[in-house]
Amino acid sequence: MRSNWLKGKRVWAAPLVGCVVAASVSTHVIAEEKIRWKVQAVFGTHLPALGDPITQVAEQIDLATDGNIKFKIYEPGKLVPPFGITEAIKNKQIDAGYTWLGYDQGKIPAAALFAAVPFGMEPWEYATWWYEGEGKKLAEDLYGQHGVHPVLCSVIGPETAGWFTKEMNTLDDFKGLKIRFAGIGGKVLQKAGASVTVLPGGEIFPALEKGAIDASEFSMPAIDSLMGFDKIAKNNYFPGWHQTFTASHLVINKDVWNALEDSTKATIDMACTAGTFRALTRGESLQGDVMAGFEEKGVTARTLNPELLQSLYTLSTEVMQDIAASDPDFKRIYNSQQAFLDNYKVWKQKAYLPRDFE
């Protein structure tokens, strides 16, 4: 009886030990997958909340994986031109990049919807649509057609409506204005009669200084002040109607992404999800102090009047509808965002305190 019992134990123990060894080997293999990516950034990594999230993500991934996953971050233009990141990844010139998808709208019109939308979502609404709604899948489907896999890695609050050398009171004030304006908002101002150009961040200040442009938008006040816009354009307008959120993504060659272990994909996803939240909190933490210093610098924070905002809203709606009519991907993604907002507003309108009694 004892012999049979022991024999049974041996029969049971052998596969158990085998499973433990196999699991150990499997875990060891996964842990040892080494990633060494050159990651081209579209924004300078000295820019808080806009450019530095990718460096923070890289640091956290390095620590969490004990050095098995390392991203070497390159400043704008060091490997490929700032607006050529996605194309370079598609062509396997680099493995990955950190970029603003709105810069792809020339070749992929719908890309702009994943970067910023005039009169669009608040940053937490965009993140909710991305993670809990259809956003992530729609982005992966769209960029998958171009051999690229996108991962949301940062979202921050609204930009300012721009820095201007003169006051802006009516839509007519935009006619003939030379302005740097990116994304769909740029198309809106073109429709208003402005002369719109899209410049990389590092080229904006010299263009303002030389008078090549009269005005520019770029990001939040803390970032724009670092760029030096407040030295030349003394009228900073609010609210940022054209960019109610700014989302940036880690973009990876699709073949490279598909070849990764599932554990590695999960690690990168988790790091970027954390990076997204930290970018939002960092961006929100900096603006008050910067704006408090406007008066000392001779800068006036101005609010676009309701009539001008209404005119911009009307033009924005027309532009969105025009693009949707000519691009099925744009229409599908835009409709998804609008459906999300229609559903969400029931909660948003009831749940949050009004602030105008303070």
LUMDO-122356 format. One line per 10 residues: number of its first residue (from 1); their letters; for each residue x, y, z of C-alpha. Coordinates in Angstrom, 2 decimals. Layout:
NUM> a> X/Y/Z ~ ...
end
This chain:
1> mrsnwlkgkr> 0.00/0.00/0.00 ~ 2.77/2.41/0.97 ~ 4.75/1.54/-2.14 ~ 1.75/2.21/-4.35 ~ 1.13/5.48/-2.57 ~ 4.73/6.55/-3.05 ~ 4.59/5.45/-6.62 ~ 1.49/7.53/-7.09 ~ 3.25/10.48/-5.49 ~ 6.16/10.13/-7.85
11> vwaaplvgcv> 3.85/10.02/-10.84 ~ 2.09/13.15/-9.55 ~ 5.29/14.97/-8.60 ~ 7.05/14.50/-11.92 ~ 4.62/16.53/-14.00 ~ 4.31/19.07/-11.18 ~ 8.07/19.62/-11.13 ~ 8.03/19.78/-14.90 ~ 5.35/22.48/-14.82 ~ 7.30/24.50/-12.25
21> vaasvsthvi> 10.49/24.26/-14.30 ~ 8.64/25.16/-17.51 ~ 6.98/28.13/-15.83 ~ 10.34/29.25/-14.46 ~ 11.98/28.98/-17.86 ~ 9.06/30.81/-19.48 ~ 9.24/33.61/-16.91 ~ 13.00/33.79/-17.35 ~ 12.70/34.08/-21.12 ~ 10.08/36.81/-20.86
31> aeekirwkvq> 12.09/38.72/-18.28 ~ 15.18/38.53/-20.45 ~ 13.57/40.03/-23.58 ~ 15.77/43.02/-24.20 ~ 14.44/46.12/-25.92 ~ 16.79/48.85/-27.09 ~ 14.85/51.48/-29.00 ~ 15.89/54.80/-30.41 ~ 12.85/56.99/-29.77 ~ 12.59/60.28/-31.67
41> avfgthlpal> 10.65/62.97/-29.79 ~ 8.69/65.68/-31.60 ~ 8.82/68.08/-28.61 ~ 11.87/69.19/-26.67 ~ 12.12/67.09/-23.52 ~ 12.75/70.26/-21.46 ~ 9.10/71.25/-22.00 ~ 7.08/70.23/-18.91 ~ 4.04/67.98/-19.44 ~ 4.38/68.27/-23.22
51> gdpitqvaeq> 7.90/67.05/-23.92 ~ 9.09/65.41/-20.73 ~ 6.49/62.61/-20.36 ~ 8.46/60.35/-22.69 ~ 11.65/60.75/-20.64 ~ 9.73/59.91/-17.47 ~ 8.16/56.87/-19.14 ~ 11.58/55.73/-20.33 ~ 13.03/56.09/-16.82 ~ 10.16/54.16/-15.21
61> idlatdgnik> 10.30/51.33/-17.76 ~ 14.06/51.03/-17.27 ~ 13.64/50.77/-13.49 ~ 10.63/48.45/-13.59 ~ 12.30/45.98/-15.95 ~ 15.73/46.14/-14.32 ~ 17.15/47.55/-17.52 ~ 15.63/45.03/-19.92 ~ 13.62/47.72/-21.72 ~ 15.50/50.89/-22.55
71> fkiyepgklv> 14.40/53.83/-24.68 ~ 17.06/56.27/-25.83 ~ 15.22/59.53/-26.37 ~ 16.38/61.87/-29.12 ~ 15.54/65.56/-29.23 ~ 13.50/66.95/-32.17 ~ 15.16/66.56/-35.54 ~ 18.14/64.53/-34.32 ~ 17.22/61.37/-36.25 ~ 14.41/62.39/-38.59
81> ppfgiteaik> 12.56/65.67/-39.27 ~ 9.98/66.57/-36.56 ~ 7.01/66.08/-38.87 ~ 8.42/62.88/-40.41 ~ 8.35/60.62/-37.36 ~ 5.39/58.45/-38.34 ~ 6.67/57.99/-41.90 ~ 10.12/57.02/-40.59 ~ 8.57/54.41/-38.30 ~ 6.45/53.05/-41.13
91> nkqidagytw> 9.60/52.70/-43.24 ~ 11.53/51.11/-40.34 ~ 14.11/53.88/-40.18 ~ 13.48/53.99/-36.43 ~ 11.59/51.63/-34.13 ~ 9.55/54.18/-32.24 ~ 8.76/57.85/-31.72 ~ 6.90/60.19/-29.41 ~ 4.71/62.53/-31.43 ~ 1.55/64.56/-31.85
101> lgydqgkipa> -0.59/62.74/-34.40 ~ -2.05/66.00/-35.71 ~ 1.17/66.49/-37.66 ~ 0.12/63.51/-39.81 ~ -3.12/65.08/-41.03 ~ -1.67/65.90/-44.45 ~ -1.42/62.17/-45.28 ~ -3.92/60.82/-42.73 ~ -6.72/63.39/-42.27 ~ -8.37/61.45/-39.44
111> aalfaavpfg> -5.12/61.46/-37.43 ~ -5.86/64.97/-36.20 ~ -8.85/63.69/-34.21 ~ -6.47/61.76/-31.94 ~ -4.41/64.89/-31.25 ~ -6.80/67.82/-30.76 ~ -10.33/68.74/-31.85 ~ -11.80/72.27/-32.01 ~ -14.51/72.69/-29.37 ~ -13.82/69.05/-28.50
121> mepweyatww> -13.33/66.94/-25.41 ~ -11.80/67.92/-22.11 ~ -8.56/65.99/-21.45 ~ -10.17/63.50/-19.07 ~ -13.00/62.97/-21.56 ~ -10.52/62.14/-24.31 ~ -8.70/59.71/-22.01 ~ -12.02/58.09/-21.09 ~ -12.99/57.75/-24.74 ~ -9.56/56.27/-25.50
131> yegegkklae> -9.42/53.72/-22.67 ~ -13.09/52.93/-22.04 ~ -14.70/53.81/-25.37 ~ -13.72/53.22/-28.97 ~ -10.70/55.51/-29.15 ~ -7.88/53.00/-28.70 ~ -9.28/50.51/-31.21 ~ -10.09/53.18/-33.78 ~ -6.56/54.59/-33.52 ~ -4.99/51.15/-33.84
141> dlygqhgvhp> -7.17/50.37/-36.86 ~ -6.35/53.68/-38.55 ~ -2.61/53.57/-37.96 ~ -2.43/49.83/-38.53 ~ -3.17/50.58/-42.19 ~ 0.11/52.51/-42.23 ~ 2.24/49.94/-40.42 ~ 2.24/51.82/-37.11 ~ 0.97/50.96/-33.63 ~ -0.04/53.97/-31.43
151> vlcsvigpet> -0.03/54.01/-27.61 ~ -1.48/56.99/-25.73 ~ 1.38/58.32/-23.61 ~ 0.37/61.85/-22.59 ~ -2.66/64.09/-22.38 ~ -2.71/67.65/-21.10 ~ -5.24/70.44/-20.77 ~ -6.23/73.12/-23.26 ~ -3.79/75.33/-25.05 ~ -4.19/79.06/-25.06
161> agwftkemnt> -6.01/80.44/-28.11 ~ -2.70/81.95/-29.17 ~ -0.22/84.78/-28.73 ~ -0.95/87.88/-30.78 ~ 0.79/91.19/-31.40 ~ -2.60/92.91/-31.65 ~ -6.04/92.54/-30.11 ~ -8.51/90.16/-31.75 ~ -12.17/91.20/-31.57 ~ -13.92/89.90/-34.68
171> lddfkglkir> -13.48/87.20/-37.27 ~ -12.38/89.88/-39.73 ~ -9.27/90.43/-37.61 ~ -7.98/87.08/-38.84 ~ -8.09/88.07/-42.49 ~ -4.54/88.26/-43.84 ~ -3.06/87.48/-40.41 ~ 0.17/85.49/-40.65 ~ -0.16/82.86/-37.95 ~ 1.37/79.56/-36.93
181> fagiggkvlq> -1.53/77.22/-36.18 ~ -1.52/73.41/-36.27 ~ -4.17/70.73/-36.59 ~ -7.78/71.18/-37.59 ~ -7.78/74.61/-35.95 ~ -5.40/75.76/-38.66 ~ -7.91/74.78/-41.32 ~ -10.56/76.77/-39.48 ~ -8.42/79.91/-39.48 ~ -7.61/79.40/-43.15
191> kagasvtvlp> -11.34/79.42/-43.77 ~ -11.49/82.67/-41.80 ~ -8.95/84.20/-44.18 ~ -5.73/83.86/-42.19 ~ -2.41/82.94/-43.77 ~ -1.64/79.78/-41.80 ~ 1.69/78.01/-41.53 ~ 2.72/75.01/-39.43 ~ 6.19/75.27/-37.91 ~ 8.02/72.91/-35.54
201> ggeifpalek> 8.22/74.26/-32.00 ~ 11.83/75.33/-32.26 ~ 11.17/77.53/-35.29 ~ 8.27/79.55/-33.87 ~ 10.15/82.12/-31.78 ~ 12.57/83.11/-34.57 ~ 9.60/83.50/-36.94 ~ 7.83/85.79/-34.42 ~ 11.01/87.73/-33.75 ~ 11.64/88.37/-37.45
211> gaidasefsm> 8.02/89.25/-38.17 ~ 7.57/86.28/-40.50 ~ 4.43/85.53/-38.49 ~ 2.18/87.86/-36.49 ~ 0.85/85.31/-34.04 ~ 1.15/81.70/-32.92 ~ -0.35/78.98/-30.81 ~ 1.68/76.11/-29.40 ~ 0.70/74.89/-25.96 ~ -0.11/75.91/-22.38
221> paidslmgfd> 1.22/79.17/-20.84 ~ 4.02/77.49/-18.87 ~ 5.34/75.90/-22.04 ~ 4.80/78.91/-24.30 ~ 6.64/81.17/-21.85 ~ 9.65/78.84/-21.94 ~ 9.54/79.18/-25.72 ~ 9.76/82.98/-25.33 ~ 6.52/83.96/-27.06 ~ 5.67/86.40/-24.26
231> kiaknnyfpg> 8.70/88.51/-25.16 ~ 7.16/89.51/-28.48 ~ 3.41/88.84/-28.58 ~ 1.87/90.49/-25.54 ~ -1.77/89.44/-26.03 ~ -2.40/85.88/-24.85 ~ -5.95/84.80/-25.66 ~ -8.18/82.24/-23.95 ~ -9.88/79.79/-24.07 ~ -8.06/77.37/-26.37
241> whqtftashl> -11.07/76.65/-28.58 ~ -9.01/74.83/-31.18 ~ -7.26/72.43/-28.80 ~ -9.28/71.57/-25.73 ~ -6.91/68.67/-25.07 ~ -3.47/67.78/-26.38 ~ -2.75/64.07/-26.72 ~ 0.67/62.69/-27.57 ~ 1.45/59.10/-28.45 ~ 4.26/56.62/-28.46
251> vinkdvwnal> 4.20/55.24/-32.01 ~ 5.93/51.98/-32.85 ~ 6.51/50.07/-36.06 ~ 3.65/47.55/-36.21 ~ 5.89/44.58/-37.08 ~ 8.20/45.47/-34.21 ~ 5.22/45.74/-31.83 ~ 3.66/42.46/-32.97 ~ 6.95/40.63/-32.41 ~ 7.09/41.62/-28.73
261> edstkatidm> 6.20/39.27/-25.90 ~ 2.78/39.97/-24.39 ~ 4.44/40.86/-21.09 ~ 6.60/43.47/-22.81 ~ 3.58/45.00/-24.54 ~ 1.78/45.15/-21.20 ~ 4.74/46.82/-19.54 ~ 4.89/49.53/-22.20 ~ 1.12/50.02/-22.06 ~ 1.18/50.38/-18.27
271> actagtfral> 4.07/52.82/-18.33 ~ 2.35/55.01/-20.92 ~ -0.96/54.89/-19.04 ~ 0.83/56.14/-15.93 ~ 2.66/58.70/-18.06 ~ -0.64/59.98/-19.40 ~ -1.99/60.66/-15.92 ~ 1.22/62.27/-14.69 ~ 1.39/64.54/-17.75 ~ -2.13/65.77/-16.99
281> trgeslqgdv> -1.38/66.50/-13.33 ~ 1.94/68.17/-14.11 ~ 0.40/70.36/-16.78 ~ -2.39/71.49/-14.47 ~ 0.04/72.27/-11.65 ~ 2.16/74.83/-13.50 ~ -0.15/77.31/-15.18 ~ -1.34/79.43/-12.25 ~ 2.12/80.67/-11.25 ~ 3.05/81.48/-14.84
291> magfeekgvt> -0.13/83.45/-15.49 ~ 0.30/85.29/-12.19 ~ 3.54/86.67/-13.63 ~ 1.99/87.99/-16.84 ~ 1.52/91.55/-15.59 ~ 5.18/91.91/-14.68 ~ 6.10/90.87/-18.23 ~ 3.61/93.24/-19.83 ~ 1.43/90.37/-21.03 ~ -2.35/90.66/-20.98
301> artlnpellq> -4.44/87.49/-20.64 ~ -7.49/88.21/-22.77 ~ -10.72/86.30/-23.29 ~ -12.19/85.85/-26.75 ~ -15.57/87.56/-26.80 ~ -18.69/85.38/-27.13 ~ -19.48/86.58/-30.67 ~ -16.02/85.67/-31.93 ~ -16.15/82.30/-30.20 ~ -19.52/81.61/-31.81
311> slytlstevm> -18.11/82.49/-35.23 ~ -15.16/80.17/-34.69 ~ -17.52/77.40/-33.56 ~ -19.62/77.79/-36.70 ~ -16.55/77.67/-38.94 ~ -15.17/74.67/-37.02 ~ -18.40/72.74/-37.51 ~ -18.31/73.46/-41.24 ~ -14.69/72.31/-41.51 ~ -15.34/69.11/-39.58
321> qdiaasdpdf> -18.35/68.29/-41.74 ~ -16.40/68.99/-44.94 ~ -13.56/66.66/-43.96 ~ -15.99/63.98/-42.79 ~ -17.79/64.11/-46.14 ~ -14.57/63.33/-48.00 ~ -12.87/60.87/-45.64 ~ -14.68/57.77/-44.26 ~ -12.11/57.22/-41.49 ~ -12.50/60.80/-40.29
331> kriynsqqaf> -16.28/60.50/-40.33 ~ -16.26/57.23/-38.37 ~ -13.91/58.54/-35.68 ~ -15.58/61.94/-35.42 ~ -19.00/60.27/-35.07 ~ -17.61/58.07/-32.30 ~ -16.35/61.09/-30.40 ~ -19.65/62.93/-30.79 ~ -21.62/59.88/-29.64 ~ -19.40/59.59/-26.58
341> ldnykvwkqk> -19.89/63.28/-25.73 ~ -23.66/63.05/-26.15 ~ -23.76/60.14/-23.71 ~ -21.29/61.65/-21.25 ~ -22.87/65.10/-21.00 ~ -25.82/63.72/-19.01 ~ -23.39/62.88/-16.21 ~ -21.13/65.90/-16.74 ~ -23.93/68.45/-16.52 ~ -25.45/66.98/-13.38
351> aylprdfe> -22.47/65.76/-11.40 ~ -20.08/68.71/-11.24 ~ -20.54/71.87/-9.19 ~ -21.05/75.16/-10.99 ~ -18.21/77.54/-10.14 ~ -19.70/80.90/-10.96 ~ -20.97/81.43/-7.39 ~ -17.44/81.49/-5.99
end
